[in-house]
Amino acid sequence: MGLDTVELAMAFEEEFEVDIPDAEAAHMVTPRIVIDYMLQHSPQALSRDEIAARVREIILHQLGLAALSYDEDKRFIEDFGAD
């Protein structure tokens, strides 16, 4: 995992109050996978839409992306340019 993806994982952990094991984080290659993981593991009672919105905002902020470039099925490294 590169610095961008490590920082994303840390931001997700902080936002959703969950620990993400390194092995799990390595498999989180798209926003959709992150959203699904948070639905199953976050102790917060949030809807999928709430989680998806928070994940989107974290990704846009951390990676400096324009909102129009975001898609839940895009890959962090290949499509968003994360390292």
C-alpha positions as CSV (number, residue, x, y, z in Angstrom):
1,M,0.0,0.0,0.0
2,G,1.2,3.5,-0.9
3,L,1.0,6.6,1.2
4,D,-2.3,7.7,-0.3
5,T,-4.0,4.4,0.4
6,V,-2.6,4.2,3.9
7,E,-3.9,7.7,4.6
8,L,-7.3,6.8,3.2
9,A,-7.5,3.8,5.4
10,M,-6.6,5.9,8.4
11,A,-9.2,8.5,7.5
12,F,-11.9,5.7,7.1
13,E,-10.9,4.3,10.5
14,E,-11.2,7.6,12.2
15,E,-14.5,8.6,10.5
16,F,-16.2,5.3,11.2
17,E,-14.6,4.4,14.5
18,V,-13.4,1.0,13.3
19,D,-10.0,-0.7,13.0
20,I,-9.2,-2.0,9.6
21,P,-6.6,-4.8,9.6
22,D,-3.9,-4.4,7.0
23,A,-5.0,-7.5,5.1
24,E,-8.5,-6.1,4.8
25,A,-7.2,-2.6,3.8
26,A,-5.2,-4.2,1.0
27,H,-8.4,-5.5,-0.5
28,M,-10.2,-2.2,-0.4
29,V,-9.5,-1.1,-3.9
30,T,-12.8,0.7,-4.7
31,P,-15.1,3.0,-2.8
32,R,-17.9,0.4,-3.1
33,I,-15.7,-2.2,-1.2
34,V,-15.0,0.4,1.5
35,I,-18.7,1.2,1.8
36,D,-19.6,-2.5,2.1
37,Y,-17.0,-3.0,4.7
38,M,-18.2,-0.1,6.8
39,L,-21.8,-1.3,6.6
40,Q,-20.7,-4.6,8.2
41,H,-18.1,-3.3,10.7
42,S,-18.8,0.2,11.8
43,P,-20.4,0.5,15.2
44,Q,-22.3,3.6,14.1
45,A,-25.9,3.1,13.0
46,L,-25.6,4.7,9.6
47,S,-27.5,4.0,6.4
48,R,-25.7,2.9,3.2
49,D,-26.4,6.4,1.8
50,E,-24.8,8.1,4.8
51,I,-21.7,5.9,4.7
52,A,-21.4,6.4,0.9
53,A,-21.6,10.1,1.3
54,R,-18.9,10.1,4.0
55,V,-16.6,7.8,2.0
56,R,-17.0,10.0,-1.1
57,E,-16.1,13.1,0.9
58,I,-13.0,11.5,2.4
59,I,-11.8,10.3,-1.0
60,L,-12.4,13.6,-2.7
61,H,-10.6,15.5,0.1
62,Q,-7.7,13.1,0.6
63,L,-6.9,12.7,-3.1
64,G,-7.8,16.2,-4.2
65,L,-10.3,15.0,-6.8
66,A,-13.1,16.8,-8.5
67,A,-16.6,15.5,-7.6
68,L,-17.3,14.7,-11.3
69,S,-14.4,12.2,-11.4
70,Y,-15.9,10.1,-8.5
71,D,-17.5,6.7,-9.1
72,E,-18.0,3.9,-6.5
73,D,-16.5,1.4,-8.9
74,K,-13.4,3.2,-9.8
75,R,-10.1,1.8,-8.4
76,F,-8.1,4.0,-6.1
77,I,-4.7,3.5,-7.8
78,E,-5.6,2.9,-11.4
79,D,-8.5,5.3,-11.8
80,F,-8.0,7.9,-9.0
81,G,-4.2,8.0,-9.3
82,A,-3.6,7.2,-5.6
83,D,-0.2,5.7,-4.8
